[in-house]
Amino acid sequence: MRLGRRSEYEAVYRGGQRRSSQQFIVFFRPNGGEHSRFGISVKKALGGAVVRNRIKRRIREILRLSQSEIPSGWDIVIHPRSTVARAEFASLQAELLRLLRSVVK
């Protein structure tokens, strides 16, 4: 369920669309498969390794808890903004799920 190679990320950036909110930017494109695949890209400007890894863990946990609510058949790359490190988990979850549901529309 993960995007692994740089070429997969670049394909999403080049051939896909994007949606943004106050705390996330989501790039997406259809993959023609049964499942959605995800990539998380956290810039070094957001903090040191500890902060960046904490952000990635929080996003992965949101994706794990919400698998049934996430549309299938997409390659999705998530870029968190700087406010994610300090935001409450529930608000992050609600905002990210709203963005991911808008992918289908």
Beta strands, then each sheet from edge to edge (+ up, - down):
strand 1: 17-20
strand 2: 24-30
strand 3: 37-40
strand 4: 74-80
sheet 1: 1+ 2- 4+ 3+
end
